Amino acid sequence: MMLDLVILTKPRIVLMLVLSGVLAGYAGAGGQPDPARLAGFALAGGMAAAGAAAFNHFVDRDVDRRMDRTAARPLPAGRLEPLRALEVGAVLSLAGVSAAAVLLGGAVALVLLAGIAVYAGLYSLWLKRRTAWNIVLGGTAGSLMVLAGWLSQTGTPGPGAWLLFAWLFLWTPSHFWPLAIVVRDEYARAGIPMLPVTAGPRRAAWLTLANTLALVVLSLIPALWGWYRGRHTLAVAAAGAVMVALNLAVALAGPGRRERLAWRLYKLSGPYLGWILAVFALALAGRG
């Protein structure tokens, strides 16, 4: 039962979000963050994200039952009662927002609350089942986490905070659409209008490429602002070139090979995000 409770919180996704927010806080503080506030953000942000994940398990339990990828989750498999997921979501969400309010201030608490509302409410309850652009708008939840991380150190957002917000916003479709290409038939069977279902995998691959190109261009904005030295620009540009090349390969591939390459792209997109965030944070800290 304890393992199932942990699964409800989607720990890998939560860890990725918290680390992204920590890097945002580190960047916002110019490489000299307040350790206590950074730890407070990790605690509050982690609980808030975990609570939203538990709510998502509750809302998606019917859909998860119809998909091979998710049928073994605690709720569709019958190992936990739906009410338990609601309880976990409520307790963790309340604890996360309250901790943020006490340790970090009202602004961070409100941003975390907005992230919960977007993911557990707007995305899970409405967008996911109604529009092929669900993950685009729903991905705002991740963008809010990096904004909260920045605010935990600075108190106010600046150009860097909004740039990070935009990176996460664009990264989410480039991360999730390749996975949706791989499991397109499962989403179709579950009645979820993910882009590869409504537009077809080939068109979805080309749209993913266009989105990734926009992300890579945006990742180089700090160089235009004079925030990057040559090595930072090269590091970000090289990583972006790899992402674009693999995206192009997915778009040009035929059935079968397209799915294999899309899976590689999905697995690569996470490290790519970590790389550009780390370069950004080190550049602003003057340590890269």
N, C-alpha and C positions, 0 to 999 in steps of 0.2 A: 504493500500500500504506500509506503514512504516513497518508493521509486516512482510510482504513478503520480503522486503529488508533485514530485520534482518535474516530471514530464509535462504536467499542466503548465508549468511556468516557461516552457521553451528555453531552457538554460543557454543553449548555444546562441540563439538570437539575442537574448538579453545580454549576454557577455559581449557580443559584437557591438550592440547599441551603447552599453556603458563605456566600453573602451573608446568608441568614437567620441562620446561626450567628454571623457577624460582628456583625450587629445585636444578637443576643442577648448577645454578649460586651460590646458597647458599653453596652447597657442595664444589664447586671449590674455593670459598673464605674462606673455613674453618670455616664457620659459622659467618663470619664478612664481609658481602658483602657491597659494596658501594650502599647505598639506592637509590641515584639518577640514577646510572647505572642500578640497578635492575628494577626500575620503567621505565627507558628508554627501557630496553629490553621487558618488559611486553607490553608497548605501540607499539613498532616497531614489535615485534613478533606477537602480536595479529592482527595488521593490515595486515601483510604479510600473515598470515594463513587465515584470513578472505577473502583476495583477491583471494588466491588460491582456496578457497571453492567456491567463486562465479564463477570462471572460470570452475570449475568442474560441477556446475549446468548447465552452458551453453553447455558444451561438452556432458553431459549425458542426455540432455532433451529428446532425442528420446527414450533412454533406460528407463528412468524414467516413460515415458508414458505407457510402457508395463508391469510395475510392480506395484502390489497393494500397496506395501510398500512405493512407491515413487510417485505414480500417482497424489497425491494431492499437490505436490510441486508447487511453483509459476509458473515455466515455462511450465511444461506439462499440468497444469490446466488452462493455458491461462490468469493468473492474471497479469503476467508481460511479456513484450516483451523480446526476447532473447538479443537484443541489450543492454537493461538495465543491464543484468547480466554481459555482457562484460565491460560496463562502470564501474560498481561497482568493478569488479575484477581488472581492470586496475588502477583505482584511488587508491584503498586500497593497492594493491601490490606496486605501485610506492611510495606511502606515507610511507609504512612500510620499504622498502629498503632504502629510502632517510633518514628517521628518524634514522635508524640504522647507516648509514654512518656518519651522523652529530653527533649523541649522543654517539655512541659506537665504531666507527671506521670501516674501510673498510673490515676487516676480518669477522666481524659479519654480515655486509651487504651482502657480497658475499655468506655466508652460508645460510642466509635467502632467497636470490635470487635463490640459488640452490634448496632449499626446494620447492619454488614455481614452478620451472621448472620441478622437479620430479613429484609433485602431479598433477599440471594442465596440464603438457605436457606429460612426459614419461608415467605416470600411466593412466591418463584420456584419452588421445588421442590414445595411442598405446597398452600398456600392458593389460589393462582391457579387451579389446575386442579380444585379440590374444593368450593369454596363461593362463593356469591354475595357473601359479606361479605369476600372476599379483600382488597380494597383498604383496607377499614376497619382490619383488623388489621395488614396489611402496611405501612400508612402510618405505623406506629410508627417506622419507620426515619428518616423526616424529622423526627419529634418528637425523636428521640435526637440529631440533629445540632444543633438549637438548644440542647438540654441541654448538649451538649459545648461549644458556644460560650460559654455562660454559665459553665460550670465552668472554662474556660480562663482566666478572669479572677478568679473568686471562690474556686475550690477547693471550694465547697460549694453545693448547690442551695438556693434560697429560694423563697418564694411566687411571685416573678416568674418563676423558671425553670420551675416546674410549670405556671404559667399559659400560658407560651409553648409548653410541651410539649402542653398541651391544645388550644391554637389550631391547631398543625400537625396534630394528630390529627384534629380535626374538619374542617379545611380540605381534607385529602386527598380524601375522598369528594366534597365539593362541587366540587373541581377535576376529578376523574377521571370521575365518573359522567356528566356532560354529554358528554364525549368518547365514552364507551361508548354513549350513546344514539345519537350520530352514526354510529358504526361497529358498531352492534349486530349486523348481519347477518354481518359479518366474524368477530366473536367467536363467533357461533353456528356458523358454518362450521368454525371452528378447534376447537370443542368446549370453549371457555372459558366457565364459568358466571358471566359478569359480570351484575350486577343487572338491567340492561335486557334481558338474554337470558332470565333465569329469571322475572322479575316482569313483564316487558313495559315498553316505554318510558314509558307514561303513569304507571304506578305508580312507576317509578324516578324520574320527574321530581318527583312529589309527595314521595317520600322524600328526594330531594336538597333540596327546599325546606325540609323539616323539619330536616334536618341543617344547612343554612345558617342557619336561624333560631336554632338552638342556638349556632352559631359567632358570630353577630352579638351575641347576648345575652352570651356569654362575653367578647367583645371589649370590652364596656363595664364589665366587672368593675373595672378600674383606677379608673374614675370613682367607684365605690362605696367603694373603699379610700382615696380621697382622693389618688390618684397623678396624676389628670388635672385640668387646669384646664378651664374652659368650652370653650376653643377646641379642646383635644384631644378632648373628648367629642363636640363637634360634627363634627369631621373624621372621627372613626371612625364615628359614627352615620350621617352622610351617605353614606359609602362603603358601609356595611352596608345602607342603604335601597336603594341602586342594585342591590346584589347580590340582595336579597330580591325587588325588583320584577321583575328579569329572570328569576329562578327561578320566580316566579309565572307570568310570561308563558309560560315553557317548559311548565309544568304544565297550563296552560289551552289551549295551542295544539293544533291537530290535526296529523296526519301531514304531513310535508313542512316546514311552518312550524316545527314542534317541533324538527326537526333543525337548521334554520338558526339558530334562537334558541339552541339548546343549544351550537352551535359558538361563538356570540358569548359565551355564558356561560363556556365553557371558556377562551377567550382573555382574558376579563376577570378570571378568578379569580386568575391570577398577579399582575398589578398590584395587585389588592385585598390580597393577602397582604403584598406589599412595603409597601403604604401603612400598614396597621395596625401592622406591625412597626416601621416608621420612626417613626410617631407615638409608639409606646410607648417606643422608645429615646430619642427627643428629650425626651419628658416626664420620663423618669427622669433624664436628664442636665440637666434644667432649662434647656434651650435652645430649646424649642419655643414 
